[in-house]
């Protein structure tokens, strides 16, 4: 008989290394955007296999600033999945674009790519694919689609013209450290936006990073500078640049936004980076144990590791065949009673009030609803011991025995 345990869903993996980095930042006297943030940007770019990265205060900020960089505005259309967190979609609303949601494939959490192709119009400027759970999308298919629809694309500025087709701006919030066909996620989509929120594999408490691959005819330094301007009020010099002798004067070149990262949280990221290879490896170990236990039971799980891609192992998403949404809630409650915190990823956007108010109806997204109705996410984090992993497995099998007969 297993002794009861208390297993939280996703606590941050913070060690004395992170604490020491934050303490050093505090002692340095430089706690806002400064040298630690700049160093983290270099390390993020290196891990993603790109030349530049910009660290901001969230993936959402990265997504919105990227859309503004691309010149997306009212009258444009932005497409994303109906099965995702609100941040994938809300950024389109922030810039005034029309949001278009696409259903998932049947029995898959990826977008239905045929429906994605059909959704592209002459007004479509951006597609936001979502690497759900850390598993990369089918980027080959996505790029094939946007290339086939080039004739519909009408660029409105130099950057759009240089890309020359619908832009792929990936929501890679879950996928930092993942690879697709051997290439790091971040180097594949035109632009990619990562989350470093507290529950993510790699955390800065709050934060994120925008990265992009080189675009022919576009100066990476100018793109980087524009992100800096957007994220700091349109101020022509950041605080670090203003500390140089005689460099107090600055200009405001646009009435823009405030979403920069601070050196205090960047310090957490620098410590996490030193440990990140091991963190990813531990997640893979846990996923392997879960898969070995649950696949024989007929439970559907994400394919995190195969010849096509290597996941970041962010979420252990399961789907239990044959159960209703009410039974799913019962299972989650019973798991909680046994000390195991579970979650659901995600309630489709058309079921949310904000998106209902925009005119979306879940009846138009039947596959997304079916994927949601029996979804349960189990704890997957690097604070789990082997004993706790075994306990989660035992408790889940025990609870499901009443539903899977």
Backbone torsions as a table, in degrees:
resi	resn	phi	psi	omega
1	UNK	NA	124.4	178.1
2	UNK	-69.0	132.8	171.9
3	UNK	-72.8	138.5	-179.0
4	UNK	-57.0	139.8	176.2
5	UNK	-122.6	165.0	175.2
6	UNK	-118.0	105.0	-173.5
7	UNK	-117.1	105.7	178.4
8	UNK	-69.7	163.0	-174.1
9	UNK	-73.7	-48.8	-174.8
10	UNK	-156.6	70.7	178.0
11	UNK	-75.5	150.2	177.2
12	UNK	-69.4	144.2	178.0
13	UNK	-93.6	91.5	-176.7
14	UNK	-114.7	129.4	179.6
15	UNK	-118.7	-177.9	177.4
16	UNK	-63.1	-24.2	177.4
17	UNK	-62.0	-44.6	178.1
18	UNK	-66.3	-42.3	179.9
19	UNK	-60.3	-43.1	-178.8
20	UNK	-66.2	-39.8	178.7
21	UNK	-63.6	-42.2	178.2
22	UNK	-64.9	-42.3	178.7
23	UNK	-61.0	-41.0	178.4
24	UNK	-63.9	-39.5	177.0
25	UNK	-62.3	-43.9	179.7
26	UNK	-64.3	-41.3	-179.3
27	UNK	-70.2	-25.5	-176.0
28	UNK	-68.9	-19.9	-175.4
29	UNK	84.4	-3.3	178.5
30	UNK	-115.4	103.1	-172.9
31	UNK	-115.0	-14.4	175.5
32	UNK	-92.9	-163.2	-178.2
33	UNK	-57.5	122.9	-176.9
34	UNK	-162.7	-146.1	-172.0
35	UNK	-63.6	-34.5	179.7
36	UNK	-69.4	-39.8	176.7
37	UNK	-62.3	-43.5	179.9
38	UNK	-63.8	-38.0	178.8
39	UNK	-68.7	-40.5	177.9
40	UNK	-62.8	-39.5	177.3
41	UNK	-57.7	-42.5	179.0
42	UNK	-62.9	-41.4	-178.0
43	UNK	-71.3	-37.2	175.7
44	UNK	-62.6	-46.7	179.5
45	UNK	-58.8	-42.6	-179.3
46	UNK	-63.9	-43.2	179.8
47	UNK	-64.5	-34.1	-177.6
48	UNK	-87.4	-5.7	178.2
49	UNK	71.4	33.6	178.8
50	UNK	-126.8	171.4	-175.4
51	UNK	-86.3	-28.5	-176.4
52	UNK	-140.1	149.0	171.8
53	UNK	-140.1	151.0	175.8
54	UNK	-123.8	122.3	176.8
55	UNK	-93.3	125.6	178.3
56	UNK	-125.2	-170.4	-171.2
57	UNK	-89.1	1.0	176.4
58	UNK	-173.1	161.8	172.0
59	UNK	-64.0	-35.8	179.8
60	UNK	-61.0	-44.4	176.4
61	UNK	-61.6	-41.1	178.7
62	UNK	-60.9	-44.4	179.3
63	UNK	-63.2	-45.7	-179.6
64	UNK	-66.0	-44.4	-179.1
65	UNK	-64.4	-34.2	177.1
66	UNK	-66.2	-43.6	177.0
67	UNK	-60.7	-39.5	178.2
68	UNK	-68.0	-39.2	176.1
69	UNK	-58.9	-38.9	-179.6
70	UNK	-77.7	-8.4	178.7
71	UNK	78.4	27.6	-180.0
72	UNK	-76.8	136.0	-172.4
73	UNK	-152.3	-175.5	178.9
74	UNK	-57.1	135.4	-177.0
75	UNK	100.8	-22.0	175.3
76	UNK	-84.0	159.6	176.0
77	UNK	-118.4	139.8	178.4
78	UNK	-126.6	128.7	-175.7
79	UNK	-107.7	135.1	170.0
80	UNK	-147.1	-179.6	-176.5
81	UNK	-79.0	147.1	173.3
82	UNK	-74.0	-16.4	-175.4
83	UNK	-109.1	85.3	-177.8
84	UNK	-167.0	176.7	174.0
85	UNK	-80.0	157.5	-174.0
86	UNK	-57.6	-30.2	-176.0
87	UNK	-61.1	-27.0	177.9
88	UNK	-64.5	-32.0	-173.3
89	UNK	-103.5	-35.5	-172.6
90	UNK	-63.4	-28.8	-178.8
91	UNK	-62.7	-32.3	176.0
92	UNK	-65.1	-39.9	178.5
93	UNK	-66.4	-36.5	-179.2
94	UNK	-58.3	-35.0	-177.4
95	UNK	-96.1	4.3	174.5
96	UNK	87.8	6.2	-179.7
97	UNK	-77.3	161.0	173.9
98	UNK	-82.0	126.3	179.0
99	UNK	-85.8	131.9	175.6
100	UNK	-120.8	124.2	179.8
101	UNK	-105.6	140.1	-179.2
102	UNK	-116.8	138.7	178.6
103	UNK	-67.6	161.5	174.5
104	UNK	-81.4	171.8	168.9
105	UNK	-72.8	159.5	175.8
106	UNK	-68.8	129.9	179.4
107	UNK	60.5	31.3	174.8
108	UNK	-149.9	146.5	179.4
109	UNK	-90.2	-1.1	175.1
110	UNK	-80.9	155.4	175.7
111	UNK	-57.2	150.3	169.8
112	UNK	-74.9	108.4	-171.8
113	UNK	-70.0	-27.4	174.3
114	UNK	-65.2	-42.1	178.4
115	UNK	-70.0	-32.5	174.8
116	UNK	-60.8	-46.8	179.2
117	UNK	-59.9	-42.3	-179.4
118	UNK	-66.9	-26.4	-176.3
119	UNK	-78.9	-14.5	-177.2
120	UNK	-76.1	128.1	178.6
121	UNK	-126.1	-176.1	177.7
122	UNK	-67.8	-13.7	179.5
123	UNK	-95.7	-8.8	-177.5
124	UNK	-70.8	126.7	178.0
125	UNK	-114.3	-32.0	-173.2
126	UNK	-141.4	141.3	167.5
127	UNK	-113.3	135.2	177.9
128	UNK	-115.0	88.6	173.0
129	UNK	-73.0	157.5	-174.9
130	UNK	-124.3	121.9	176.9
131	UNK	-85.1	75.8	-170.7
132	UNK	-67.4	130.1	177.9
133	UNK	72.9	4.3	-178.0
134	UNK	95.9	1.9	179.8
135	UNK	-93.3	120.1	-178.5
136	UNK	-62.8	145.1	174.0
137	UNK	-67.7	175.9	173.7
138	UNK	-82.9	81.7	-175.7
139	UNK	-66.8	-29.4	176.5
140	UNK	-59.8	-44.8	-179.6
141	UNK	-66.6	-41.9	-178.4
142	UNK	-62.8	-45.6	-179.1
143	UNK	-69.5	-32.7	174.8
144	UNK	-61.9	-39.9	179.7
145	UNK	-65.2	-49.0	-176.5
146	UNK	-68.0	-31.6	175.8
147	UNK	-66.7	-38.8	-178.5
148	UNK	-70.1	-18.1	-178.2
149	UNK	-106.4	15.5	-177.4
150	UNK	-55.6	-33.4	-176.6
151	UNK	-65.6	-18.3	179.5
152	UNK	-88.4	-12.6	-170.8
153	UNK	-85.0	130.5	179.2
154	UNK	-121.3	96.8	-178.1
155	UNK	-66.0	147.1	-178.1
156	UNK	-121.2	-0.7	177.5
157	UNK	-155.8	175.8	-174.6
158	UNK	-61.5	-40.5	-177.9
159	UNK	-67.4	-45.6	177.2
160	UNK	-62.1	-39.3	179.8
161	UNK	-64.9	-39.1	-179.9
162	UNK	-65.2	-36.0	178.4
163	UNK	-76.3	-42.6	168.5
164	UNK	77.8	13.4	180.0
165	UNK	-164.5	177.1	175.0
166	UNK	-56.1	133.2	-174.5
167	UNK	-84.6	137.1	176.7
168	UNK	-100.0	106.2	179.7
169	UNK	-113.6	96.4	-170.1
170	UNK	-78.4	138.2	167.2
171	UNK	-85.5	95.1	-179.3
172	UNK	-102.6	30.3	-177.2
173	UNK	-50.4	-36.7	-175.1
174	UNK	-94.6	-7.1	-159.6
175	UNK	-113.2	21.8	178.6
176	UNK	-64.4	121.8	-178.7
177	UNK	96.0	-4.9	177.2
178	UNK	-80.0	162.7	176.7
179	UNK	-133.4	154.3	178.2
180	UNK	-134.4	119.7	-174.8
181	UNK	51.8	38.3	177.0
182	UNK	82.0	-4.7	179.9
183	UNK	-99.4	141.2	178.5
184	UNK	-64.4	136.0	169.3
185	UNK	-59.9	132.8	-171.4
186	UNK	117.3	-26.7	178.2
187	UNK	-103.1	3.0	-171.4
188	UNK	-103.1	-59.6	176.1
189	UNK	-66.5	162.5	177.1
190	UNK	-59.8	-45.3	175.4
191	UNK	-136.0	144.8	178.9
192	UNK	-135.3	141.1	-176.3
193	UNK	-126.6	117.8	-176.5
194	UNK	-100.5	152.4	173.9
195	UNK	-108.9	136.4	173.8
196	UNK	-117.2	30.4	177.8
197	UNK	-60.6	163.8	-173.6
198	UNK	-56.4	-31.0	-176.8
199	UNK	-89.6	-1.2	-176.3
200	UNK	-82.3	164.2	-180.0
201	UNK	-56.1	-39.7	-179.0
202	UNK	-120.5	121.5	-172.6
203	UNK	-126.7	149.3	166.2
204	UNK	-123.8	25.3	-174.8
205	UNK	78.0	-66.8	166.9
206	UNK	-131.2	141.9	178.7
207	UNK	155.8	175.3	178.5
208	UNK	-172.8	176.6	179.6
209	UNK	-145.6	140.0	172.5
210	UNK	-105.7	133.8	176.6
211	UNK	-134.0	163.1	179.1
212	UNK	-154.7	152.8	174.1
213	UNK	-86.5	160.5	-178.5
214	UNK	-58.8	138.2	178.9
215	UNK	-116.9	121.2	-176.2
216	UNK	-56.9	128.9	179.2
217	UNK	87.3	-1.3	-178.4
218	UNK	-115.9	131.4	-179.0
219	UNK	-82.5	116.3	179.8
220	UNK	-57.9	-35.7	-178.9
221	UNK	-66.7	-34.4	177.5
222	UNK	-69.2	-38.8	176.1
223	UNK	-63.1	-45.8	178.9
224	UNK	-58.2	-45.8	-179.7
225	UNK	-61.9	-38.4	-179.6
226	UNK	-67.2	-38.9	173.8
227	UNK	-58.7	-43.3	179.8
228	UNK	-60.9	-42.7	179.7
229	UNK	-65.2	-46.6	179.7
230	UNK	-60.3	-37.5	-171.5
231	UNK	-86.7	-5.8	-177.7
232	UNK	-137.8	57.1	171.3
233	UNK	64.8	11.3	-174.3
234	UNK	74.2	18.6	-178.0
235	UNK	-77.8	130.2	-171.6
236	UNK	-72.1	-15.7	175.1
237	UNK	-133.4	136.6	174.0
238	UNK	-82.2	175.2	-174.8
239	UNK	-61.2	-35.1	-179.9
240	UNK	-64.6	-44.1	179.6
241	UNK	-65.7	-33.1	-178.4
242	UNK	-72.0	-13.6	-179.8
243	UNK	-79.2	-13.1	179.7
244	UNK	-67.2	147.5	-175.5
245	UNK	-54.0	127.4	176.4
246	UNK	73.5	11.1	-173.0
247	UNK	-106.4	34.7	-176.6
248	UNK	-71.4	-31.0	-169.6
249	UNK	-76.7	142.3	179.2
250	UNK	-147.8	169.7	176.8
251	UNK	-122.4	158.2	169.1
252	UNK	-109.2	109.8	-172.6
253	UNK	-93.8	-7.4	175.6
254	UNK	-164.4	148.2	-179.6
255	UNK	-82.2	72.0	-165.8
256	UNK	-103.6	-141.8	-156.7
257	UNK	-118.7	177.6	-177.2
258	UNK	-138.6	99.2	-176.8
259	UNK	-151.9	35.5	-178.8
260	UNK	-75.3	158.7	173.3
261	UNK	-89.4	152.0	178.6
262	UNK	-104.0	159.2	178.3
263	UNK	-68.1	-25.5	177.9
264	UNK	-62.0	-49.3	-179.0
265	UNK	-76.7	-30.1	176.4
266	UNK	-61.2	-32.0	176.7
267	UNK	-60.3	-39.5	175.3
268	UNK	-59.2	-45.3	-178.8
269	UNK	-62.9	-38.9	179.4
270	UNK	-63.6	-38.3	176.9
271	UNK	-70.3	-40.5	178.5
272	UNK	-61.2	-37.8	-177.8
273	UNK	-60.9	-37.1	178.9
274	UNK	-64.2	-28.1	-175.3
275	UNK	-102.4	-4.0	-162.6
276	UNK	-68.2	-36.2	178.6
277	UNK	-58.4	-42.6	178.1
278	UNK	-68.4	-35.7	178.3
279	UNK	-64.1	-43.1	178.6
280	UNK	-64.2	-40.2	-179.9
281	UNK	-64.2	-39.6	179.6
282	UNK	-65.9	-40.0	177.0
283	UNK	-60.3	-40.2	179.4
284	UNK	-63.9	-38.5	177.7
285	UNK	-60.5	-45.1	-178.0
286	UNK	-65.4	-44.2	179.1
287	UNK	-59.9	-41.1	179.6
288	UNK	-61.2	-40.5	178.9
289	UNK	-67.6	-43.0	177.2
290	UNK	-61.4	-48.6	-178.1
291	UNK	-57.6	-44.1	-178.2
292	UNK	-62.1	-31.4	-179.1
293	UNK	-83.4	-40.1	-167.8
294	UNK	-95.7	-31.8	-178.6
295	UNK	-59.6	-41.5	178.3
296	UNK	-63.0	-20.3	179.7
297	UNK	-83.7	-4.2	-178.5
298	UNK	86.6	7.4	176.9
299	UNK	-74.1	132.5	-179.0
300	UNK	-86.2	131.0	-178.6
301	UNK	-132.6	163.1	175.9
302	UNK	-69.9	145.7	175.8
303	UNK	-89.7	92.3	-172.7
304	UNK	-75.7	-31.7	-172.3
305	UNK	-135.2	119.4	176.3
306	UNK	-154.0	-170.6	-177.5
307	UNK	-69.5	-20.9	-177.7
308	UNK	-86.7	-36.9	-174.4
309	UNK	-150.5	159.0	172.3
310	UNK	-123.4	117.0	-176.6
311	UNK	-74.2	163.3	168.9
312	UNK	-84.7	-5.8	177.4
313	UNK	64.6	42.8	-173.4
314	UNK	-77.9	-44.7	-176.9
315	UNK	-128.8	141.6	171.9
316	UNK	-100.9	91.0	-177.7
317	UNK	-90.0	126.6	175.9
318	UNK	-119.9	153.8	170.7
319	UNK	-130.1	125.7	-174.2
320	UNK	-99.0	108.8	-176.6
321	UNK	-58.1	137.6	170.6
322	UNK	87.7	-8.8	-179.2
323	UNK	-90.5	154.7	174.9
324	UNK	-90.2	170.1	177.6
325	UNK	-64.6	-31.7	177.9
326	UNK	-68.2	-41.6	177.9
327	UNK	-66.5	-36.4	175.4
328	UNK	-56.9	-44.7	178.4
329	UNK	-63.4	-38.3	177.0
330	UNK	-61.8	-43.1	-179.0
331	UNK	-63.0	-44.3	179.7
332	UNK	-62.5	-39.6	178.2
333	UNK	-65.0	-43.3	179.7
334	UNK	-65.5	-37.3	176.4
335	UNK	-64.1	-40.8	178.7
336	UNK	-62.8	-38.2	178.3
337	UNK	-63.7	-26.7	177.5
338	UNK	-91.0	4.9	175.1
339	UNK	92.5	8.3	-177.7
340	UNK	-110.0	115.3	179.6
341	UNK	-83.0	124.3	176.8
342	UNK	-116.2	174.4	-177.1
343	UNK	-148.6	179.9	176.8
344	UNK	-130.4	129.4	178.9
345	UNK	-132.6	106.5	-3.6
346	UNK	-132.8	162.9	166.0
347	UNK	-72.7	120.7	-175.2
348	UNK	-56.1	145.7	-175.8
349	UNK	-56.6	-38.4	-179.3
350	UNK	-64.5	-8.4	176.0
351	UNK	-90.3	-9.2	-177.4
352	UNK	-89.4	143.8	-176.0
353	UNK	-54.3	-45.9	-176.5
354	UNK	-59.0	-38.5	-176.8
355	UNK	-85.3	-27.9	168.8
356	UNK	-60.1	-41.2	-179.5
357	UNK	-66.7	-20.2	175.7
358	UNK	-87.2	-1.1	175.7
359	UNK	102.6	4.8	179.9
360	UNK	-83.4	144.0	-177.8
361	UNK	-132.4	127.1	-176.8
362	UNK	-61.0	-22.2	177.9
363	UNK	-61.4	-23.6	179.1
364	UNK	-84.7	-1.0	-176.9
365	UNK	-131.9	61.5	-172.7
366	UNK	-63.3	-36.4	-179.2
367	UNK	-68.7	-40.1	177.5
368	UNK	-60.0	-41.8	-179.9
369	UNK	-66.0	-43.6	-179.8
370	UNK	-62.8	-38.0	178.3
371	UNK	-67.2	-33.0	-179.2
372	UNK	-75.9	-38.5	-167.1
373	UNK	-60.0	-30.5	-177.8
374	UNK	-120.2	24.2	-177.3
375	UNK	-88.6	134.9	174.4
376	UNK	-138.4	128.7	178.2
377	UNK	-103.3	125.5	-179.5
378	UNK	-91.6	158.1	177.5
379	UNK	-58.7	132.2	175.8
380	UNK	-145.3	100.9	-179.5
381	UNK	-157.7	163.7	-172.1
382	UNK	-85.4	5.6	170.7
383	UNK	-88.3	-10.2	-179.9
384	UNK	-70.6	133.5	171.7
385	UNK	-87.4	166.0	176.0
386	UNK	-59.7	-38.6	179.2
387	UNK	-62.9	-40.0	179.5
388	UNK	-69.5	-37.4	176.0
389	UNK	-60.3	-45.8	178.4
390	UNK	-61.3	-37.5	179.5
391	UNK	-65.5	-44.2	177.5
392	UNK	-58.3	-46.2	179.9
393	UNK	-59.5	-48.9	-178.0
394	UNK	-61.9	-43.0	-177.9
395	UNK	-68.6	-39.7	-179.9
396	UNK	-66.5	-44.4	178.0
397	UNK	-61.4	-40.9	-178.7
398	UNK	-64.8	-46.6	-179.4
399	UNK	-65.0	-43.0	-176.6
400	UNK	-69.4	-18.2	-179.3
401	UNK	-60.6	-24.2	177.7
402	UNK	-81.2	-11.6	-174.4
403	UNK	-118.0	-23.7	-177.1
404	UNK	-114.3	90.4	-177.2
405	UNK	-125.9	NA	NA
